[in-house]
Amino acid sequence: MDYHPEILNNAMIQAIARTDFQTAYRRGFWRKVTSWFTNKDNSLLPFDEVVKQLPVCGQHYLGMREIPLNKVIGSVGRYHDFDRAFLPLRTHTKSRWMSIDTAHLRDVILPPIEVYKIGEAYFVKDGNHRVSVAREKGQYYIDADVIELDIDVPFDSDLTIGDIIRKREQAVFYEKIDKSNTLPDAEFELSISGAYNRLLEHIEVHRWYMGEERKTSVPMKEAIQSWYRDVYKPLVDVIREQNIMDEFPGRTEADLYLWIIEHLQYLREKYCQNISLEEAAAHFAEEYAPGFFKRLFRFFHNDSQPIKPKKLKPPKNNCT
């Protein structure tokens, strides 16, 4: 509802501000209840915890500018007082919240907030209540003094703490493989914590096999590029061409790479046979995801007709 400040007295303004807070607080409560049932994290991100997990290289001042309110996802010190939509969660914020709302009702121009910018997201250093009231009033932008932190990994406003931990693991992985020099155009996104170490293990195993074949040590850079070119990229190309990601919402190409390759290794150890990728995919199709892996199996054979996977033989008795 639009109010004209010239016709509102103090009592009316206080009553409106009180009602506005109660409405926002009630909405925050029900969003919290909903998050319990849906198991969806609705928390405001703590700036200090986020910075601990990210490889921050430095910072620089961007100056005062308009920033989108829906990209403000965290706070330096008030992350318990508001939710991800900056709705108030605690009653002790009422007095300050109402004073900001009162200023809005009186058309008082407020100073810009202060924020840290990380990637495409913002964290409030000063002005949490101003952000909360502005969002409740339907604003899309707010004036802010911005300090940007420099990081080497992508960072957007949809991330959770779990995502940020994985971003840290990604940054460590990129550092270990010296990505900027070995695979500058490649990207590896994983949805499972700890999985980047498994990718690194795959590279090390590939390097070992290369060394065994050549009877000499193989430089790490060459091994990384060979693994990506001869092992990782061909399977990812299949995943893309067959639109397989549609079958696994919330997962990534690198996730699927790990599942297929590691299932192949499991079958070879279990049956003591040189099982092909096609056979491993077909076996996985029967056991876990028929729609996806049958299409993958047909693609490898370049055959439009359904193919019945070869039944795997029992393990040999002398397998060690």
KAURCOR-V838637 format. One record per pair of residues at least 12 apart in sequence whose C-alpha atoms are under 10 Angstrom apart, sorted by the first residue. I is the first residue (numbers start at 1). J is the second residue. D is the distance in Angstrom with one decimal. If there is no record, write none. Layout:
BEGIN
{{I;J;D} {I;J;D}}
END
This chain:
BEGIN
{{1;137;9.5} {2;105;9.1} {3;16;9.6} {3;105;7.0} {3;106;9.0} {4;105;7.9} {4;106;8.2} {4;107;9.1} {5;102;10.0} {5;104;9.4} {5;105;6.2} {5;106;5.2} {5;107;7.2} {6;105;9.9} {6;106;8.1} {6;107;9.9} {8;105;8.9} {8;106;8.6} {9;106;9.9} {10;102;9.2} {10;106;9.8} {13;98;9.6} {13;101;9.0} {13;102;6.4} {13;103;9.5} {13;105;7.0} {13;106;8.2} {14;98;7.7} {14;99;8.8} {14;101;9.1} {14;102;7.0} {14;105;9.6} {15;98;9.7} {15;102;9.7} {16;98;9.1} {16;101;8.8} {16;102;8.3} {16;105;8.7} {17;94;9.6} {17;95;9.8} {17;97;8.4} {17;98;5.3} {17;99;7.9} {17;100;8.8} {17;101;5.8} {17;102;6.0} {17;103;9.6} {17;104;9.5} {17;105;8.2} {18;94;8.2} {18;95;9.1} {18;97;9.2} {18;98;6.4} {18;99;9.7} {18;101;8.9} {18;102;9.3} {19;98;9.3} {20;97;9.4} {20;98;8.0} {20;101;7.9} {20;102;10.0} {20;133;8.9} {20;136;8.3} {20;137;9.2} {21;87;9.3} {21;88;8.1} {21;91;9.3} {21;93;9.3} {21;94;6.7} {21;95;9.3} {21;97;7.0} {21;98;6.6} {21;101;8.4} {21;132;10.0} {21;133;8.7} {21;136;9.2} {22;88;9.3} {22;91;9.3} {22;94;8.6} {22;98;9.9} {23;87;9.6} {23;88;9.8} {23;136;9.3} {24;86;9.3} {24;87;5.9} {24;88;6.5} {24;89;8.9} {24;132;8.9} {24;133;8.8} {24;135;10.0} {24;136;7.0} {25;82;9.4} {25;87;6.4} {25;88;5.2} {25;89;6.1} {25;90;7.7} {25;91;7.9} {25;93;9.7} {25;94;8.9} {26;87;8.9} {26;88;8.6} {26;89;8.6} {27;87;7.2} {27;88;8.6} {27;89;9.2} {28;82;8.0} {28;83;7.0} {28;84;9.5} {28;85;8.4} {28;86;8.3} {28;87;5.1} {28;88;6.0} {28;89;5.9} {28;90;9.3} {29;83;9.4} {29;87;8.6} {29;88;8.4} {29;89;6.6} {29;90;9.3} {31;83;8.5} {31;84;9.8} {31;85;9.3} {31;87;9.0} {31;89;9.9} {32;83;8.0} {32;89;8.6} {40;160;9.8} {41;83;9.6} {41;84;8.7} {41;159;9.9} {41;160;7.2} {41;161;9.1} {41;162;9.9} {42;82;9.7} {42;83;6.1} {42;84;5.3} {42;85;8.1} {42;160;8.7} {43;73;8.8} {43;74;8.6} {43;79;7.5} {43;80;7.9} {43;81;9.8} {43;82;7.8} {43;83;5.1} {43;84;5.2} {43;85;8.7} {43;86;9.3} {43;160;8.3} {43;161;9.2} {44;72;9.2} {44;73;5.9} {44;74;4.9} {44;75;7.0} {44;78;8.6} {44;79;5.1} {44;80;7.3} {44;81;8.7} {44;82;6.6} {44;83;5.1} {44;84;4.5} {44;85;7.9} {44;86;7.6} {44;87;10.0} {44;123;9.3} {44;160;8.9} {44;161;9.7} {45;72;9.7} {45;73;6.2} {45;74;4.2} {45;75;6.4} {45;76;8.6} {45;77;9.9} {45;78;9.5} {45;79;6.2} {45;80;9.1} {45;82;10.0} {45;83;8.9} {45;84;7.7} {45;123;8.1} {45;159;8.9} {45;160;7.3} {45;161;7.1} {46;73;9.1} {46;74;5.8} {46;75;5.6} {46;76;6.1} {46;77;7.2} {46;78;8.1} {46;79;5.7} {46;80;8.6} {46;123;8.3} {46;124;9.8} {46;161;8.8} {47;73;9.5} {47;74;6.2} {47;75;5.6} {47;76;4.9} {47;77;7.7} {47;78;9.7} {47;79;8.4} {47;116;8.7} {47;118;9.9} {47;122;9.4} {47;123;6.4} {47;124;8.4} {47;125;8.9} {48;74;9.9} {48;75;8.8} {48;76;6.6} {48;77;8.6} {49;76;9.4} {49;161;8.4} {49;164;9.4} {49;165;9.8} {50;74;9.2} {50;76;10.0} {50;118;9.6} {50;123;10.0} {50;160;9.5} {50;161;7.3} {50;164;6.8} {50;165;8.3} {50;168;9.6} {51;118;9.1} {51;149;9.1} {51;151;9.8} {51;164;9.3} {51;168;9.9} {52;164;9.8} {52;165;9.4} {52;168;9.0} {53;161;9.1} {53;164;6.6} {53;165;5.9} {53;166;8.8} {53;167;7.8} {53;168;5.4} {53;169;8.6} {53;171;9.7} {54;118;9.7} {54;150;9.8} {54;151;7.2} {54;152;8.8} {54;153;8.3} {54;155;9.6} {54;164;7.3} {54;165;7.9} {54;166;9.6} {54;167;7.0} {54;168;5.3} {54;169;9.0} {54;170;9.7} {54;171;7.8} {54;172;9.6} {55;149;9.8} {55;150;8.4} {55;151;5.8} {55;152;7.0} {55;153;8.1} {55;167;9.1} {55;168;6.9} {55;169;10.0} {55;171;7.0} {55;172;8.5} {56;118;9.2} {56;149;6.5} {56;150;5.6} {56;151;4.9} {56;152;7.7} {56;153;9.6} {57;149;7.5} {57;150;5.3} {57;151;5.8} {57;152;7.9} {58;148;8.6} {58;149;5.9} {58;150;5.2} {58;151;7.8} {59;116;9.3} {59;117;9.3} {59;118;9.6} {59;147;6.8} {59;148;5.5} {59;149;4.2} {59;150;5.5} {59;151;9.0} {60;116;9.9} {60;117;9.8} {60;146;8.8} {60;147;5.8} {60;148;5.4} {60;149;6.7} {60;150;7.9} {61;116;9.3} {61;117;9.7} {61;145;8.3} {61;146;6.2} {61;147;4.5} {61;148;6.2} {61;149;8.9} {62;116;9.8} {62;117;9.2} {62;144;10.0} {62;145;7.5} {62;146;5.4} {62;147;5.7} {62;148;6.6} {63;144;8.1} {63;145;5.4} {63;146;5.6} {63;147;7.4} {63;148;9.6} {64;112;7.8} {64;113;9.3} {64;114;8.9} {64;143;6.8} {64;144;5.4} {64;145;4.3} {64;146;6.2} {64;147;9.3} {65;112;8.8} {65;141;9.7} {65;142;8.2} {65;143;5.6} {65;144;5.6} {65;145;6.6} {65;146;7.4} {66;112;9.2} {66;140;9.7} {66;141;6.0} {66;142;5.4} {66;143;4.5} {66;144;6.1} {66;145;8.8} {66;146;9.5} {67;115;9.7} {67;117;9.9} {67;121;9.7} {67;122;8.5} {67;140;8.5} {67;141;5.4} {67;142;5.6} {67;143;6.4} {67;144;6.7} {67;145;9.4} {67;146;9.0} {68;120;9.9} {68;121;9.3} {68;122;9.0} {68;139;9.0} {68;140;5.9} {68;141;4.5} {68;142;6.7} {68;143;9.1} {68;144;9.9} {69;85;9.2} {69;86;9.6} {69;121;9.8} {69;122;8.8} {69;131;7.3} {69;132;9.4} {69;134;8.2} {69;135;6.9} {69;138;9.7} {69;139;7.5} {69;140;5.6} {69;141;5.3} {69;142;6.5} {69;143;9.7} {70;84;9.3} {70;85;7.7} {70;86;9.5} {70;121;8.9} {70;122;9.2} {70;131;9.9} {70;135;8.3} {70;139;9.7} {70;140;7.3} {70;141;8.3} {70;157;8.0} {70;158;9.9} {71;85;9.8} {71;117;9.6} {71;120;7.0} {71;121;5.1} {71;122;6.0} {71;123;8.9} {71;140;9.9} {71;141;9.6} {71;156;8.1} {71;157;5.4} {71;158;8.5} {72;84;8.4} {72;85;8.6} {72;86;8.7} {72;115;8.7} {72;116;9.6} {72;117;9.0} {72;120;9.1} {72;121;5.9} {72;122;4.5} {72;123;5.9} {72;124;7.3} {72;128;9.9} {72;131;8.4} {72;157;7.3} {73;85;7.7} {73;86;8.2} {73;121;6.5} {73;122;6.1} {73;123;6.2} {73;124;8.3} {73;156;9.5} {73;157;6.3} {73;158;8.2} {73;159;8.8} {73;160;9.5} {74;86;8.9} {74;115;9.5} {74;116;9.4} {74;121;8.3} {74;122;6.6} {74;123;4.4} {74;124;6.3} {74;125;9.2} {74;128;9.4} {74;157;9.2} {75;115;8.5} {75;116;9.0} {75;122;8.3} {75;123;4.8} {75;124;4.5} {75;125;6.3} {75;126;8.5} {75;127;9.4} {75;128;7.4} {76;115;8.9} {76;116;8.9} {76;123;6.6} {76;124;6.0} {76;125;5.3} {76;126;8.1} {76;128;9.4} {77;123;9.8} {77;124;8.4} {77;125;7.5} {77;126;9.0} {77;128;9.2} {78;124;8.5} {78;125;9.0} {78;126;9.4} {78;127;9.8} {78;128;7.1} {78;129;9.4} {79;123;9.7} {79;124;9.3} {79;128;9.1} {81;93;7.3} {81;128;9.1} {81;129;9.6} {82;128;8.4} {82;129;9.0} {82;132;7.9} {83;132;9.5} {84;158;9.9} {85;131;9.5} {85;132;7.8} {85;135;7.8} {85;136;9.1} {86;128;7.9} {86;129;8.3} {86;130;9.7} {86;131;7.0} {86;132;4.9} {86;133;8.4} {86;134;9.5} {86;135;7.4} {86;136;8.5} {87;129;9.4} {87;131;9.4} {87;132;6.0} {87;133;8.4} {87;135;8.4} {87;136;7.7} {88;128;9.9} {88;129;8.6} {88;132;7.3} {88;133;9.4} {93;129;8.0} {94;129;9.5} {96;129;7.0} {96;130;9.3} {97;128;9.2} {97;129;5.5} {97;130;7.7} {97;131;9.9} {97;132;7.9} {97;133;6.9} {98;129;9.0} {98;133;8.6} {99;129;9.3} {99;130;9.7} {99;133;9.9} {100;127;9.9} {100;129;7.0} {100;130;6.3} {100;131;9.7} {100;132;9.3} {100;133;6.9} {100;134;9.1} {101;129;9.0} {101;130;8.3} {101;132;9.5} {101;133;6.2} {101;134;8.5} {101;136;9.5} {101;137;8.9} {102;133;9.9} {104;130;9.6} {104;133;8.5} {104;134;8.7} {104;137;9.0} {110;127;10.0} {110;130;8.4} {110;143;9.3} {111;127;9.0} {111;130;9.5} {111;143;8.0} {111;144;8.5} {111;145;9.7} {112;126;9.0} {112;127;7.9} {112;130;9.0} {112;142;7.5} {112;143;4.9} {112;144;4.7} {112;145;6.4} {112;146;9.8} {113;125;7.7} {113;126;5.7} {113;127;4.8} {113;128;8.0} {113;129;9.7} {113;130;7.5} {113;131;8.0} {113;142;7.9} {113;143;6.5} {113;144;4.6} {113;145;6.2} {113;146;8.7} {114;126;5.0} {114;127;6.6} {114;128;9.3} {114;143;8.8} {114;144;5.4} {114;145;4.8} {114;146;6.2} {114;147;8.1} {115;127;8.4} {115;128;9.7} {115;144;6.6} {115;145;6.2} {115;146;5.2} {115;147;6.4} {115;148;8.5} {116;144;9.6} {116;145;8.5} {116;146;5.8} {116;147;4.8} {116;148;5.6} {116;149;7.0} {117;145;10.0} {117;146;6.5} {117;147;6.0} {117;148;4.4} {117;149;6.1} {117;150;8.9} {118;147;8.9} {118;148;6.1} {118;149;5.5} {118;150;7.2} {118;151;7.5} {118;154;9.1} {118;155;6.7} {118;156;8.0} {118;157;9.2} {119;148;8.2} {119;149;7.9} {119;150;8.0} {119;151;7.5} {119;152;9.3} {119;153;8.3} {119;154;6.4} {119;155;4.7} {119;156;6.0} {119;157;8.4} {120;148;10.0} {120;154;8.5} {120;155;6.2} {120;156;4.9} {120;157;6.2} {120;158;9.6} {121;148;9.9} {121;155;7.2} {121;156;5.5} {121;157;4.8} {121;158;8.6} {121;159;9.2} {122;146;8.6} {122;147;9.4} {122;148;8.9} {122;156;9.3} {122;157;7.8} {123;146;9.6} {123;147;9.9} {124;144;9.4} {124;146;9.6} {125;145;9.7} {125;146;9.6} {125;147;9.8} {126;144;9.6} {126;145;9.7} {127;144;9.2} {130;142;9.0} {151;171;9.3} {152;167;9.9} {152;171;7.3} {152;174;9.4} {152;175;10.0} {153;167;7.0} {153;168;8.4} {153;170;7.8} {153;171;6.4} {153;174;9.2} {154;167;8.1} {154;171;9.7} {155;167;8.1} {162;191;9.3} {162;192;9.2} {162;193;7.9} {163;190;9.5} {163;191;7.8} {163;192;9.1} {163;193;8.6} {165;193;7.5} {165;194;9.5} {166;189;8.9} {166;190;7.6} {166;191;7.5} {166;192;7.5} {166;193;5.7} {166;194;7.8} {166;195;8.8} {166;196;8.5} {167;189;8.7} {167;190;9.1} {167;191;9.9} {167;193;9.5} {169;190;9.6} {169;193;7.8} {169;194;7.4} {169;195;8.6} {169;196;6.5} {169;197;8.3} {170;187;9.7} {170;188;7.7} {170;189;7.6} {170;190;8.2} {170;193;9.7} {170;194;9.6} {170;195;9.3} {170;196;6.5} {170;197;9.4} {171;196;9.6} {172;196;8.7} {172;197;9.5} {173;188;9.3} {173;196;6.3} {173;197;7.4} {173;199;8.6} {173;200;7.3} {174;187;9.4} {174;188;8.9} {174;196;9.4} {174;200;9.9} {176;200;8.5} {177;200;8.2} {177;203;9.3} {177;220;8.0} {177;221;7.6} {177;224;7.3} {177;225;9.9} {178;220;9.7} {178;221;8.2} {178;224;9.6} {179;221;9.4} {179;224;9.3} {181;221;8.4} {182;220;9.2} {182;221;5.9} {182;222;8.1} {182;223;9.7} {182;224;7.1} {182;225;6.5} {182;228;9.9} {183;221;9.1} {183;224;8.1} {183;225;6.9} {183;228;8.3} {186;228;8.9} {186;233;9.6} {187;254;9.2} {188;252;8.7} {188;253;8.2} {188;254;6.2} {188;255;9.3} {189;251;9.1} {189;252;6.4} {189;253;7.5} {189;254;6.1} {189;255;7.9} {190;251;7.5} {190;252;6.0} {190;253;7.9} {190;254;5.8} {190;255;5.7} {190;256;9.3} {190;258;9.6} {191;250;7.6} {191;251;6.0} {191;252;6.7} {191;253;9.8} {191;254;8.6} {191;255;6.9} {192;251;8.8} {192;252;9.6} {192;255;7.7} {195;254;9.3} {195;255;8.2} {195;258;8.4} {196;254;9.5} {196;255;9.9} {198;258;8.0} {198;262;9.7} {199;232;9.8} {199;254;8.7} {199;255;9.9} {199;257;9.5} {199;258;7.6} {200;224;9.3} {202;224;9.6} {202;227;8.3} {202;231;9.7} {202;232;9.7} {202;258;9.1} {202;261;9.3} {202;262;9.4} {203;220;8.8} {203;223;7.0} {203;224;6.1} {203;225;9.3} {203;226;9.0} {203;227;6.2} {203;228;8.6} {203;231;9.6} {203;232;9.8} {204;220;8.4} {204;223;8.0} {204;224;8.5} {204;227;9.3} {205;223;9.5} {205;227;9.5} {206;223;6.9} {206;224;8.4} {206;226;8.3} {206;227;6.4} {206;231;8.9} {207;219;8.3} {207;220;7.3} {207;221;9.7} {207;222;8.5} {207;223;5.1} {207;224;7.7} {207;226;8.6} {207;227;8.0} {208;223;8.8} {209;223;9.7} {210;222;9.8} {210;223;7.6} {210;226;9.2} {210;227;9.8} {211;223;9.3} {231;257;9.4} {231;261;9.3} {232;253;9.9} {232;254;8.5} {232;257;7.1} {232;258;9.3} {232;261;9.3} {233;254;10.0} {233;257;9.3} {234;257;9.9} {235;253;9.1} {235;254;9.7} {235;256;9.0} {235;257;6.7} {235;260;8.9} {235;261;9.1} {235;277;9.9} {235;296;9.9} {236;253;6.3} {236;254;7.7} {236;256;8.3} {236;257;6.8} {237;253;9.4} {238;296;7.4} {238;299;7.8} {238;300;8.6} {239;253;7.1} {239;254;10.0} {239;256;8.1} {239;257;8.6} {239;292;9.6} {239;296;7.9} {240;253;8.2} {241;296;9.8} {241;299;9.3} {242;292;8.8} {242;295;7.4} {242;296;7.3} {242;299;8.0} {243;292;9.3} {243;295;10.0} {244;256;9.1} {244;291;9.5} {244;292;6.5} {244;293;8.9} {244;295;8.8} {244;296;8.4} {245;292;9.3} {246;292;9.4} {247;289;9.1} {247;291;8.3} {247;292;6.8} {248;292;9.2} {259;284;9.7} {260;277;8.1} {260;280;7.6} {260;281;6.9} {260;284;8.2} {260;293;9.5} {261;277;7.9} {261;280;8.6} {261;281;9.3} {262;280;9.7} {263;277;9.3} {263;280;6.8} {263;281;8.3} {263;283;9.3} {263;284;7.7} {264;276;7.6} {264;277;6.4} {264;278;9.2} {264;279;8.4} {264;280;5.2} {264;281;7.8} {264;283;9.4} {264;284;9.1} {265;277;9.6} {265;280;8.8} {266;280;9.2} {267;279;9.4} {267;280;7.0} {267;283;9.0} {267;284;9.9} {267;312;9.1} {267;315;9.8} {268;280;8.9} {268;315;9.5} {269;315;9.0} {269;319;8.8} {269;320;9.0} {270;314;8.7} {270;315;6.5} {270;316;9.3} {270;319;8.8} {270;320;9.9} {271;312;7.7} {271;313;7.0} {271;314;6.1} {271;315;4.1} {271;316;6.9} {271;317;9.9} {271;319;8.1} {272;313;9.5} {272;314;8.9} {272;315;6.0} {272;316;6.7} {272;317;9.6} {272;318;9.2} {272;319;6.1} {272;320;8.3} {273;312;9.2} {273;313;8.6} {273;314;9.6} {273;315;8.0} {273;316;8.7} {273;319;9.5} {275;312;8.6} {277;297;8.8} {277;300;8.9} {278;293;9.3} {278;294;9.7} {278;296;8.1} {278;297;5.7} {278;298;8.7} {278;299;9.3} {278;300;6.6} {278;301;8.2} {278;309;8.5} {278;310;9.6} {279;297;7.9} {279;309;6.6} {279;310;6.8} {279;311;8.5} {279;312;8.1} {280;293;9.3} {280;297;9.0} {280;309;9.2} {280;310;9.9} {280;312;9.3} {281;293;5.6} {281;294;7.6} {281;295;9.5} {281;296;7.1} {281;297;6.1} {281;298;9.9} {281;300;9.7} {281;309;8.9} {282;294;6.2} {282;295;9.3} {282;296;8.2} {282;297;5.9} {282;298;9.1} {282;307;9.0} {282;308;8.1} {282;309;5.4} {282;310;8.0} {282;311;9.3} {283;297;9.6} {283;309;7.0} {283;310;8.4} {283;311;8.1} {283;312;8.1} {285;297;8.5} {285;309;9.0} {286;308;10.0} {286;309;8.7} {294;306;7.8} {294;307;7.9} {294;308;8.9} {294;309;8.9} {295;307;9.6} {297;309;8.4}}
END
